[in-house]
């Protein structure tokens, strides 16, 4: 045998590979469940990454259909002569649209609803389709001078084609139900569903008035050879200077693709955590597995095998297991991705055609090998220090692993995690934050597990019953799985419970604004001369006017003496682009409101002198405009230049569902400027809201009404859908933890057989052994899930304090459902896998021991 080993030592990897295969066939069952945890993690990563690629590719392919044209010129006010000249130079627009939010009345249903009115010229869309029921309505509504009404809205009010809809001063027949239309935002459509009418009827509605937010769009079909990037570079600066904007189908698809790609990256990190948990299980399994192989390693070294050869035998085994896990996991992930179009159907604006990316497939296979080897290296290093004397059962402690090698392995693991996160996030700061958060979370859970075991040892309850004491002893017996299972169960619970805490915190914060004295109904676009009559109508409905807010529109003309056009052309400028092109809605008042805190400067309530006007800006505006106290800003107030100086900076809680402003002026400045009003009130229930809306729409068709309770419901529905998806991904972590648990039980099953024999030898009954096992897994499940819930409670509290600046009211869901549910699950799995151990006859163990 020694000659055989020596001979094969000259053949490189041939002999270690053959030995790895022989030994693997005999021992593979011990590691198959841990390989399953790698498979699940890789399946999650591959599924999400492949689906993210599909979204990006489909958005790019369908970009024209999403927009309905090759490019759009749009403005939020009637276009200037300069913009008209640009449109004429392009050969004129192929179609036009005027859109705005308005209240619509449905006489048959005796109901009103805030809708998005879109007046379209014939021909639009040039790509994609207006999907309607009946299908002929997409064309006939133009000839019939009718309206296409959102299909969900028609179902809500039980409307049918031919029923009337009143928009402003005109009443139109409904031509059909609108199922989809290019250019609609799914989120805004939930609050203000789209209604399409012929372009020429817009003026007849009488709703285009001072202060109304009107969108003017000009659609173009470009020749096939047109370079959209060059067109954007050429026209966008000129249009920005003229208070207009250019959107090409390529830029729109890139922006939309990034939005969903970022969400995919977030889900990918959750999947990556599931994969890391599987790797923790692999490391634990390999550690136990190699302890059983130490005698064989010592024998091989006695026969002449080198340290390198014995090391390579088990390294090749692990690499093979990782390769197989990578292949199977990648295949499972490609199948799993077919679920995501169904799971995300309500959040995606397009139909997703599922394809398979070769790059993702290669990534999945390589990931399986790399992660398995990386996390197995530390226990594998132990084989290098096994003495041949251990083959003779000489009690000799093997030399400690090299500290240098342990540090290098740890650095390799952390470097890989950082690089993988960087590949997903494409941001060094976020990748470092992810790595740091991961290290902190795992460290805290590991520390809790070790402290728990140490506390049991130090304060062992000697007065407890035999079964209770033995179950505690099992938590720190040789080859225990306490640390591994607490990590796996704890991280999975942490992900899900953090989600519930954060979601409920956001909804609670929004709900607070609907309580007590806070308004929940907002009346927009109230003209100056209408405010008294509108207020009287509110009072006639036994409601009170909570706020009567003046709104003045203006744009930034110059910042610190530099005109906005000059800033736009300065490639080194750090001023955010939205500051230069946005039409600000501002107000004037003499005091701060509940959602504002004076950060710096002096609040000036009244301005009676001439000269430079004081203005209070939000901290967000200050950061984006790169201005501070004392800086000068000139505003264009509908043709009049207003010179201002920043006298105070406010922190604004934008999450509060109320009227907040970036710019606030003191009284005595804007009273004579063209303006409109926003009135707010609070309604008790749906009936009171519907009655007031009917009265307002009948008397003041130009006034739009937003019911904040409906907005809150839409937000809650969207958060619920996102939460469901994140729960689905977090389930991979829980499932990985369960498989790690199954593997731990399977790996230590022989040891448990010996324990069972010993316990029976001293007189223990099967029922007692069953109770010992049940208590052990109850402790593990309770410790892991409770640690995860408490850790998520702390992290959510920090999020509320540092990020959301909000009071934190913990959700009861993690405590009442997750904690007992996961504990029970761990208990059932542990018992299910241990029944065979308990029922095994003692003679069976003795026979195995003799063999």
C-alpha positions in Angstrom: 0.0 0.0 0.0 2.9 2.4 0.8 4.4 1.6 -2.6 1.0 2.3 -4.2 0.7 5.7 -2.5 4.3 6.7 -3.3 3.8 5.7 -6.9 0.6 7.7 -7.3 2.1 10.7 -5.6 4.0 11.3 -8.7 0.9 11.5 -10.8 -0.4 14.8 -9.5 -4.1 14.9 -8.8 -4.9 11.4 -10.2 -4.6 9.5 -7.0 -6.3 12.1 -4.7 -9.1 12.4 -7.2 -9.6 8.6 -7.3 -9.6 8.5 -3.5 -12.0 11.4 -3.2 -14.4 9.6 -5.5 -14.1 6.3 -3.5 -14.5 8.0 -0.2 -17.3 10.3 -1.5 -19.4 7.4 -2.7 -19.3 5.9 0.8 -19.9 9.1 2.7 -22.0 11.3 0.4 -25.2 10.7 2.2 -23.9 12.5 5.3 -23.5 15.7 3.3 -26.4 15.6 0.9 -28.7 17.8 3.0 -26.0 20.4 3.4 -25.5 20.4 -0.4 -29.3 21.0 -0.6 -28.8 24.2 1.4 -26.3 25.4 -1.2 -28.7 24.4 -3.9 -31.5 26.5 -2.4 -29.2 29.6 -2.0 -27.9 29.4 -5.5 -31.4 28.8 -6.9 -32.6 32.0 -5.2 -29.6 34.0 -6.5 -29.9 32.7 -10.0 -33.7 33.1 -10.2 -33.5 36.8 -9.1 -30.5 37.7 -11.2 -31.9 36.0 -14.3 -35.3 37.7 -13.8 -33.6 41.1 -13.3 -31.8 40.5 -16.7 -35.1 39.6 -18.2 -36.7 42.8 -16.9 -33.9 44.9 -18.3 -34.0 43.2 -21.7 -37.8 43.3 -22.0 -38.0 47.0 -21.0 -35.4 47.8 -23.7 -37.3 45.8 -26.3 -40.7 47.3 -25.3 -39.5 50.8 -24.6 -41.3 52.3 -27.6 -44.5 50.5 -26.6 -44.2 51.8 -23.1 -44.0 55.4 -24.4 -46.1 55.0 -27.5 -43.6 57.0 -29.6 -39.9 57.4 -30.3 -39.6 60.5 -28.2 -41.7 63.1 -26.5 -41.4 66.9 -25.8 -43.3 67.8 -22.7 -44.0 70.9 -20.6 -46.1 71.7 -17.6 -47.3 75.0 -19.2 -48.2 76.2 -22.7 -45.0 76.0 -24.8 -43.0 79.1 -25.6 -42.1 80.3 -29.1 -38.6 78.7 -28.7 -40.1 75.3 -28.0 -42.5 75.7 -30.9 -39.6 76.5 -33.2 -37.8 73.3 -32.1 -41.0 71.3 -32.8 -41.3 72.9 -36.2 -37.7 72.1 -37.0 -38.4 68.4 -36.3 -41.2 68.5 -38.9 -44.0 69.0 -36.3 -45.5 66.7 -33.8 -47.1 63.5 -35.0 -49.6 63.7 -32.1 -50.4 65.9 -29.2 -51.8 65.4 -25.7 -53.1 67.6 -22.9 -53.5 65.9 -19.5 -54.5 66.9 -16.0 -56.0 65.5 -12.8 -59.6 66.3 -12.3 -62.8 65.1 -10.7 -65.2 63.2 -12.9 -68.8 62.6 -12.1 -70.8 59.5 -13.0 -74.5 60.5 -13.0 -75.8 56.9 -13.3 -73.8 55.7 -10.2 -74.3 59.1 -8.5 -70.5 59.0 -7.7 -67.4 61.1 -8.3 -63.8 60.1 -8.6 -60.4 61.8 -9.1 -59.2 60.8 -12.5 -56.3 61.5 -14.9 -57.9 63.1 -18.0 -55.8 62.6 -21.2 -56.9 64.4 -24.3 -55.3 62.5 -27.3 -55.1 63.3 -31.0 -55.8 60.5 -33.5 -52.9 58.2 -34.3 -51.5 57.8 -30.8 -50.1 55.4 -29.8 -47.6 54.8 -32.7 -46.2 51.7 -30.9 -48.2 49.4 -28.7 -51.9 49.4 -28.5 -54.8 50.9 -26.6 -56.3 47.8 -25.1 -60.0 48.3 -24.6 -63.2 46.3 -24.2 -64.7 46.2 -26.7 -61.6 46.2 -28.9 -63.2 48.6 -31.4 -63.5 51.3 -28.8 -59.8 52.1 -29.1 -60.7 53.8 -32.5 -64.4 54.6 -32.2 -64.1 56.9 -29.1 -62.5 59.5 -31.4 -65.3 59.4 -33.9 -68.1 59.1 -31.2 -66.6 62.0 -29.2 -66.7 59.6 -26.3 -64.5 58.6 -23.4 -62.4 55.5 -22.5 -62.6 54.8 -18.8 -60.3 52.7 -16.7 -61.6 49.2 -16.6 -61.2 48.8 -12.8 -63.1 52.1 -12.3 -66.0 50.9 -14.5 -66.2 47.7 -12.4 -66.1 49.7 -9.2 -69.1 51.9 -10.2 -70.8 49.2 -12.3 -70.6 51.3 -15.5 -71.2 50.1 -19.0 -70.5 51.5 -22.5 -73.0 54.2 -23.3 -73.2 55.4 -19.7 -72.4 59.1 -19.2 -69.3 60.7 -17.6 -69.1 64.3 -16.7 -65.7 66.1 -16.9 -65.9 69.8 -16.1 -68.5 71.4 -18.4 -69.0 68.5 -20.8 -70.8 65.2 -20.5 -69.6 62.3 -22.7 -70.8 58.8 -23.4 -68.4 56.0 -22.3 -67.2 54.2 -25.4 -65.5 51.4 -23.6 -63.3 50.1 -20.8 -59.6 51.0 -20.9 -57.4 48.0 -20.0 -54.0 49.6 -20.7 -52.5 52.6 -22.4 -48.9 53.7 -23.0 -47.5 56.4 -20.7 -49.6 55.6 -17.6 -48.0 55.2 -14.2 -49.4 52.2 -12.3 -49.0 53.9 -9.0 -50.8 57.1 -10.0 -53.4 55.1 -11.9 -54.4 53.5 -8.6 -55.1 56.9 -7.1 -56.3 58.7 -10.3 -57.4 56.2 -12.9 -56.9 57.3 -16.6 -59.8 58.6 -18.7 -59.1 59.2 -22.4 -61.1 61.7 -24.5 -60.5 63.3 -27.9 -57.9 66.1 -27.9 -60.3 68.7 -29.3 -62.7 68.4 -26.3 -60.1 69.4 -23.7 -60.8 73.2 -24.1 -64.5 72.6 -23.8 -64.1 71.1 -20.3 -63.3 74.5 -19.0 -60.7 73.0 -16.6 -57.6 74.7 -18.0 -57.4 77.5 -15.5 -54.8 79.4 -13.5 -52.9 77.2 -11.0 -54.1 74.0 -12.6 -51.3 71.5 -13.2 -51.5 70.8 -16.9 -49.2 68.5 -18.9 -48.6 69.3 -22.6 -47.0 66.5 -24.6 -45.9 66.3 -28.2 -45.3 62.8 -29.6 -42.8 62.1 -32.4 -42.0 59.1 -34.7 -38.4 59.3 -35.7 -36.7 57.8 -38.8 -35.1 54.4 -38.1 -31.6 55.8 -38.4 -32.1 58.4 -35.7 -29.5 58.3 -32.9 -31.5 59.0 -29.8 -28.5 59.8 -27.6 -27.3 62.4 -30.0 -30.8 63.8 -30.3 -31.0 64.0 -26.5 -27.6 65.8 -26.2 -28.6 68.3 -29.0 -32.1 69.2 -27.9 -32.4 68.6 -24.2 -30.2 71.7 -23.1 -32.3 74.0 -25.4 -35.6 72.6 -24.1 -34.5 72.8 -20.5 -33.7 76.5 -21.0 -37.2 77.0 -22.4 -38.9 75.2 -19.4 -39.6 72.0 -21.4 -38.1 68.5 -21.5 -37.2 65.7 -23.9 -37.8 62.1 -23.2 -36.6 59.4 -25.6 -37.7 55.8 -25.5 -34.1 54.8 -24.7 -33.7 57.1 -21.8 -37.1 56.2 -20.4 -36.4 52.4 -20.7 -33.0 52.9 -18.9 -34.7 54.9 -16.1 -37.4 52.3 -15.7 -35.0 49.4 -16.0 -32.8 50.9 -13.2 -35.8 51.2 -11.0 -36.7 47.5 -11.2 -33.1 46.5 -11.3 -32.4 48.2 -8.0 -35.4 46.3 -6.5 -34.0 43.1 -8.0 -30.6 43.8 -6.4 -32.3 44.2 -3.0 -34.0 40.8 -3.4 -30.7 39.3 -4.6 -29.0 40.3 -1.4 -31.7 38.5 0.5 -31.1 35.4 -1.7 -27.3 35.8 -1.1 -27.9 35.8 2.7 -29.8 32.5 2.2 -26.7 31.2 0.3 -24.4 32.3 3.1 -26.5 30.5 5.6 -26.1 27.4 3.5 -22.4 27.9 3.5 -22.4 28.2 7.3 -24.1 24.8 7.3 -21.5 23.4 4.9 -18.7 24.6 7.2 -20.4 23.0 10.2 -21.0 19.7 8.3 -17.5 19.5 7.0 -16.1 20.1 10.5 -18.1 17.1 11.9 -17.5 15.1 8.8 -13.7 15.6 8.9 -13.5 14.7 12.6 -14.9 11.3 11.7 -12.2 11.1 8.9 -9.2 12.0 11.1 -8.3 8.4 11.7 -8.4 7.6 8.0 -6.2 10.7 7.4 -3.7 9.4 10.0 -3.7 5.9 8.4 -3.0 7.4 4.9 -0.1 9.4 6.3 1.3 6.2 7.9 1.2 4.6 4.5 3.2 7.5 2.9 0.5 10.0 1.8 1.7 13.5 2.0 -0.1 16.4 3.8 -0.9 17.8 0.4 -2.5 14.6 -0.9 -4.7 14.1 2.1 -5.8 17.7 2.0 -6.6 17.4 -1.8 -8.7 14.3 -1.3 -11.3 16.2 0.8 -10.8 19.5 -1.0 -11.8 17.7 -4.3 -14.7 16.1 -2.5 -16.0 19.5 -1.4 -15.4 21.1 -4.8 -17.3 18.3 -6.5 -20.2 18.7 -4.1 -20.2 22.4 -4.8 -20.1 21.8 -8.5 -23.0 19.5 -8.3 -24.9 21.9 -6.0 -24.2 24.7 -8.4 -25.5 22.8 -11.4 -28.6 21.6 -9.6 -29.2 25.0 -8.0 -28.8 26.9 -11.2 -31.3 24.6 -12.9 -33.8 25.1 -10.0 -33.3 28.8 -10.2 -34.0 29.0 -13.9 -37.3 27.1 -13.3 -38.0 29.3 -10.2 -37.7 32.5 -12.2 -40.8 31.6 -14.2 -42.8 32.3 -11.0 -41.7 36.0 -10.8 -43.7 37.4 -13.7 -46.8 36.0 -11.9 -45.6 37.2 -8.4 -44.8 40.7 -9.8 -47.6 41.1 -12.3 -49.3 44.0 -10.4 -46.0 45.9 -10.0 -44.6 45.5 -13.6 -45.7 47.8 -16.5 -44.9 45.2 -19.2 -45.3 41.5 -20.0 -42.1 39.7 -19.3 -40.9 37.0 -21.7 -38.7 34.6 -19.8 -35.3 33.9 -21.3 -32.1 32.3 -20.0 -28.8 34.2 -19.8 -25.6 32.1 -20.3 -23.7 34.5 -18.0 -26.1 33.8 -15.1 -25.9 30.1 -15.7 -22.1 30.2 -15.5 -22.2 32.5 -12.5 -24.5 30.0 -10.6 -22.2 27.0 -11.3 -19.0 28.9 -10.3 -20.7 30.3 -7.2 -21.5 26.8 -6.0 -17.9 25.7 -6.2 -16.4 28.9 -4.8 -18.7 29.2 -1.9 -18.4 25.5 -0.9 -14.6 25.6 -1.0 -14.3 28.9 0.7 -16.4 27.9 3.7 -14.9 24.5 3.9 -11.3 25.7 3.9 -11.1 26.4 7.6 -12.1 22.9 8.8 -10.1 21.4 5.9 -6.9 23.1 7.1 -7.2 20.8 10.2 -6.3 17.8 8.1 -2.8 19.3 7.5 -2.0 18.9 11.2 -3.2 15.4 11.8 -0.4 13.2 13.3 0.1 9.6 12.0 0.2 8.5 15.7 -3.6 9.1 15.8 -4.0 5.9 13.8 -2.7 4.0 16.8 -5.4 5.6 19.1 -2.6 7.4 20.9 -4.3 10.3 22.8 -2.4 13.2 21.3 -4.0 16.6 20.6 -3.4 17.6 17.1 -1.5 20.8 16.6 -3.5 24.0 16.4 -4.3 25.3 13.0 -2.0 28.0 11.8 -3.3 31.4 12.8 -2.0 32.8 9.6 -3.9 30.4 7.5 -7.1 31.0 9.5 -6.7 34.8 9.0 -6.1 34.3 5.3 -9.2 32.1 4.9 -11.3 34.7 6.8 -10.0 37.5 4.6 -10.8 35.5 1.5 -14.4 34.9 2.7 -14.9 38.6 3.5 -13.3 39.7 0.3 -15.5 37.4 -1.7 -18.7 38.6 0.0 -17.7 42.2 -0.6 -16.9 41.7 -4.2 -20.2 39.8 -4.8 -22.1 42.6 -3.1 -20.2 45.1 -5.2 -21.2 43.2 -8.3 -24.8 43.4 -7.3 -25.0 46.9 -6.0 -22.3 48.6 -8.1 -21.5 50.9 -5.1 -18.5 50.6 -2.8 -20.1 52.4 0.1 -23.3 50.2 0.0 -21.3 47.1 -0.5 -19.1 47.9 2.6 -22.3 48.7 4.6 -23.8 45.3 3.5 -20.6 43.5 4.6 -20.5 45.3 7.9 -24.2 44.7 8.6 -23.8 41.0 7.8 -20.8 40.7 10.1 -22.6 42.5 12.9 -25.7 40.4 12.5 -23.9 37.1 12.4 -21.6 38.1 15.2 -24.4 39.1 17.5 -26.3 35.9 16.8 -23.1 33.8 17.3 -22.3 35.7 20.5 -25.9 35.1 21.8 -25.5 31.4 21.1 -22.1 31.2 22.8 -23.3 33.2 25.8 -26.3 31.0 26.1 -24.1 27.8 26.2 -21.7 29.4 28.6 -24.6 30.5 30.9 -25.9 26.9 30.9 -22.5 25.6 31.9 -22.1 28.2 34.7 -25.6 28.2 36.1 -26.5 24.7 35.3 -29.9 23.9 37.1 -28.8 20.8 39.0 -32.2 20.5 40.7 -34.1 20.0 37.5 -35.4 16.7 36.4 -33.2 14.2 34.5 -34.9 14.9 31.1 -34.6 18.7 31.5 -31.0 18.5 32.6 -30.0 16.1 29.8 -31.7 18.3 27.1 -29.6 21.3 28.3 -26.4 19.2 28.3 -27.1 18.3 24.6 -26.8 22.0 23.7 -23.0 22.0 24.5 -22.2 18.3 23.9 -19.3 17.5 21.5 -20.3 18.1 17.9 -23.3 20.2 18.9 -25.1 22.2 16.3 -26.3 25.1 18.6 -24.2 27.8 16.9 -25.0 26.8 13.3 -28.8 26.5 13.9 -29.1 29.7 15.9 -27.3 31.5 13.0 -29.6 29.9 10.3 -32.9 30.3 12.2 -32.0 33.7 13.6 -31.1 35.3 10.3 -34.2 34.0 8.6 -36.4 35.2 11.4 -34.5 38.5 11.5 -35.2 39.2 7.8 -38.9 38.5 8.0 -39.6 40.3 11.3 -37.6 43.4 10.3 -39.8 43.6 7.2 -43.0 43.5 9.4 -41.6 46.0 11.9 -40.6 48.5 9.1 -43.8 48.1 7.0 -46.1 48.6 10.0 -43.9 51.6 11.2 -44.4 53.3 7.8 -48.1 52.6 7.7 -48.5 53.7 11.3 -46.7 56.9 10.5 -49.0 57.6 7.6 -52.1 56.6 9.7 -51.2 59.1 12.4 -51.9 61.9 10.0 -55.4 60.6 9.5 -56.2 60.8 13.2 -57.5 63.5 15.5 -57.4 67.0 13.9 -55.4 66.0 10.8 -57.1 66.6 7.4 -57.9 63.6 5.3 -59.6 65.4 2.3 -57.6 67.8 0.2 -59.4 70.2 -2.3 -56.9 71.3 -5.0 -57.0 74.1 -7.7 -59.5 76.3 -5.9 -59.5 79.6 -7.7 -59.0 82.8 -5.6 -62.5 84.0 -6.2 -64.0 80.5 -5.4 -62.5 80.0 -1.9 -65.3 81.5 0.1 -68.0 79.6 -1.8 -66.0 76.3 -1.5 -65.5 76.9 2.2 -69.2 77.6 2.6 -70.1 74.3 0.8 -67.8 72.4 3.2 -69.5 73.9 6.2 -72.9 73.2 4.7 -71.9 69.5 4.9 -71.3 69.9 8.6 -67.6 69.8 8.2 -65.0 72.5 9.0 -62.2 74.0 6.9 -58.9 73.0 8.6 -56.5 74.7 6.2 -56.9 77.4 3.5 -53.4 77.4 1.9 -52.4 79.9 -0.8 -50.2 78.4 -3.6 -48.0 80.5 -5.9 -46.0 78.9 -8.8 -42.5 80.0 -9.6 -39.2 78.8 -11.0 -35.5 79.4 -10.0 -33.9 82.1 -12.3 -30.5 82.4 -10.7 -28.6 81.0 -7.7 -25.9 83.1 -5.9 -25.7 85.4 -9.0 -25.4 82.6 -11.6 -28.3 82.2 -14.1 -29.7 78.7 -14.3 -28.7 78.4 -18.0 -25.1 79.0 -17.1 -25.3 76.4 -14.3 -26.8 73.9 -16.7 -23.9 74.3 -19.1 -21.3 74.0 -16.3 -20.3 70.3 -16.2 -18.6 70.8 -12.9 -21.7 72.1 -11.2 -23.1 70.0 -8.3 -26.5 71.7 -8.3 -29.2 69.0 -8.8 -30.9 69.3 -12.2 -34.5 69.3 -10.8 -33.8 72.6 -9.0 -33.1 74.3 -12.3 -36.1 73.0 -14.2 -38.8 72.4 -11.6 -41.9 74.6 -11.2 -42.2 75.1 -7.5 -45.5 75.3 -5.7 -44.8 77.7 -2.7 -46.8 79.2 0.0 -46.7 82.1 2.5 -47.5 82.1 6.3 -46.4 83.4 9.6 -45.6 80.2 11.5 -44.1 76.8 11.2 -46.4 73.7 11.0 -46.2 70.3 12.8 -44.1 68.6 10.1 -41.4 71.3 10.2 -38.5 72.0 12.6 -36.3 75.1 12.3 -32.8 73.7 11.7 -30.9 77.0 11.4 -31.4 80.7 10.9 -34.3 83.0 11.9 -38.0 82.5 11.1 -39.4 85.7 9.8 -43.3 85.8 10.0 -43.9 89.1 8.3 -42.1 91.3 5.8 -43.2 94.9 5.3 -40.1 96.6 4.0 -38.7 96.8 0.4 -35.6 95.2 -0.9 -34.4 91.6 -0.8 -37.2 89.2 0.3 -36.5 86.6 3.0 -37.3 83.0 2.2 -37.2 79.8 4.3 -36.0 76.7 2.4 -36.1 73.0 3.3 -32.9 71.2 4.1 -33.4 69.0 1.0 -33.6 72.1 -1.2 -30.5 73.6 0.5 -28.5 70.4 -0.2 -29.6 70.0 -3.8 -29.3 73.7 -4.7 -25.9 74.0 -2.8 -27.1 77.1 -0.9 -27.0 78.1 2.8 -28.0 80.9 5.0 -27.4 84.4 3.5 -27.2 83.1 -0.1 -29.3 85.0 -2.8 -31.8 83.3 -5.1 -33.8 85.0 -7.8 -37.2 83.4 -8.7 -39.3 84.0 -11.8 -42.9 84.5 -10.5 -44.9 84.1 -13.7 -42.8 86.8 -15.5 -41.8 88.9 -12.4 -38.3 88.6 -11.0 -38.3 88.2 -7.2 -34.9 88.7 -5.4 -34.7 86.6 -2.2 -32.2 85.8 0.6 -32.1 82.5 2.5 -32.9 83.5 6.2 -33.8 80.0 7.6 -33.5 76.3 6.8 -36.2 73.9 7.9 -36.2 70.1 8.3 -39.4 68.9 6.7 -41.0 65.5 7.4 -42.1 64.6 3.9 -43.6 61.3 5.1 -46.4 63.2 6.8 -49.5 63.0 4.6 -50.1 66.8 4.6 -49.2 69.9 2.5 -45.4 70.4 2.9 -43.3 72.9 0.9 -39.7 73.3 0.0 -40.1 77.1 -0.1 -42.1 79.2 2.4 -42.3 83.0 2.3 -43.4 85.3 5.1 -46.6 87.2 4.8 -46.6 90.6 3.0 -44.8 89.3 -0.1 -46.9 87.2 -2.4 -50.5 88.2 -1.6 -50.9 90.0 -4.9 -49.2 87.3 -7.0 -51.4 85.1 -9.3 -52.4 82.2 -7.0 -54.9 79.5 -6.2 -55.9 77.8 -3.0 -55.8 74.4 -1.4 -58.5 73.8 1.2 -58.5 70.8 3.6 -61.1 69.2 5.8 -61.7 66.0 7.7 -64.5 63.6 6.8 -65.8 60.9 9.2 -66.5 58.1 6.7 -67.0 57.1 3.1 -70.5 58.4 3.0 -69.6 61.9 4.2 -66.7 62.0 1.7 -68.9 60.9 -1.3 -71.5 63.5 -0.4 -69.1 66.4 -0.2 -67.3 65.3 -3.4 -70.6 65.3 -5.3 -71.5 68.8 -4.1 -68.1 70.2 -4.9 -68.0 68.6 -8.4 -71.5 69.8 -9.3 -70.7 73.4 -8.2 -67.0 73.7 -8.9 -66.0 71.2 -11.7 -62.4 72.7 -11.8 -61.7 71.6 -8.2 -59.9 68.3 -7.7 -60.3 66.3 -4.5 -57.8 63.8 -3.0 -59.1 61.5 -0.3 -56.0 60.6 1.8 -57.7 57.5 3.1 -57.7 56.1 -0.4 -54.1 57.1 -0.9 -53.2 55.3 2.3 -55.0 52.2 1.1 -53.1 52.2 -2.2 -49.8 52.6 -0.3 -50.8 49.8 2.0 -51.7 47.5 -0.9 -48.4 48.3 -2.7 -46.4 47.7 0.5 -48.3 44.5 1.1 -47.4 43.2 -2.4 -43.8 44.1 -1.9 -43.8 42.6 1.6 -45.3 39.4 0.2 -42.5 39.1 -2.3 -39.8 39.9 0.3 -41.4 37.3 2.5 -41.2 34.8 -0.3 -37.4 35.5 -0.6 -36.9 35.5 3.1 -38.5 32.1 3.1 -35.4 30.9 1.4 -33.4 31.8 4.5 -35.9 29.9 6.7 -35.9 27.0 4.4 -32.1 27.0 4.4 -32.1 27.0 8.2 -34.5 24.0 8.1 -32.2 22.1 5.8 -29.2 22.9 7.9 -31.2 21.6 10.9 -32.1 18.4 9.0 -28.4 18.0 8.0 -27.2 18.6 11.5 -29.5 15.9 12.8 -28.5 13.5 10.1 -24.8 14.2 10.5 -24.8 13.6 14.2 -27.3 10.7 14.0 -24.7 8.1 14.8 -23.6 10.0 17.8 -27.2 10.2 18.9 -27.5 6.4 18.5 -24.6 6.0 20.9 -26.2 8.5 23.4 -29.5 6.6 23.1 -27.7 3.3 24.0 -26.0 4.9 27.0 -29.2 6.4 28.2 -31.0 3.1 27.9 -28.2 1.3 29.6 -28.6 3.5 32.7 -32.4 2.9 32.6 -33.9 5.7 30.5 -37.2 4.9 28.8 -38.0 5.8 25.2 -40.5 8.4 26.4 -37.8 10.1 28.4 -35.4 10.2 25.4 -38.2 11.6 23.3 -38.7 14.4 25.9 -35.0 15.1 26.0 -34.9 15.5 22.2 -38.1 17.6 22.1 -36.7 20.0 24.8 -33.4 20.3 23.0 -35.0 21.4 19.7 -37.5 23.6 21.6 -34.5 25.5 23.1 -32.8 25.8 19.7 -35.9 27.0 17.9 -36.9 29.4 20.7 -33.3 30.8 21.0 -32.8 31.2 17.3 -36.2 32.8 16.5 -36.3 35.0 19.6 -32.7 36.2 18.9 -33.8 37.0 15.3 -37.0 38.9 16.5 -35.1 40.9 19.2 -32.3 41.7 16.8 -34.8 42.9 14.2 -36.6 44.9 16.9 -33.3 46.8 17.7 -32.5 47.4 14.0 -36.0 48.6 13.3 -35.8 51.0 16.3 -32.6 52.4 14.8 -34.2 52.7 11.4 -37.1 54.7 13.0 -34.7 56.9 14.8 -32.0 57.5 12.3 -33.7 57.1 8.9 -37.5 57.7 9.3 -37.3 60.1 12.3 -40.5 58.5 13.6 -41.9 57.1 16.7 -41.6 53.3 16.7 -44.6 51.1 17.7 -43.5 47.4 17.3 -45.7 45.1 15.3 -47.1 42.1 17.2 -46.8 39.8 14.2 -43.2 38.6 14.8 -44.0 38.0 18.5 -47.4 36.3 18.1 -46.8 34.4 14.9 -43.1 34.2 13.8 -41.6 33.4 17.2 -44.0 30.5 18.2 -44.4 29.3 14.6 -40.7 28.9 13.8 -40.1 27.4 17.3 -42.8 24.8 16.6 -41.4 24.1 13.2 -37.9 23.4 14.5 -39.4 21.2 17.2 -41.4 19.1 14.7 -38.4 18.7 12.3 -36.1 17.8 15.1 -38.5 15.1 16.5 -39.3 13.8 13.0 -35.6 13.2 12.3 -34.9 11.7 15.7 -37.6 9.2 15.9 -35.4 6.6 14.1 -32.7 7.2 16.6 -35.0 6.7 19.6 -36.5 3.5 18.1 -33.1 2.0 17.2 -32.2 -1.2 19.2 -29.1 -0.9 21.4 -27.6 -4.0 19.7 -27.6 -2.1 16.3 -25.2 0.5 17.8 -23.0 -2.1 19.3 -22.7 -3.9 16.0 -21.7 -0.6 14.3 -19.2 0.1 17.0 -17.6 -3.3 16.6 -17.4 -2.7 12.8 
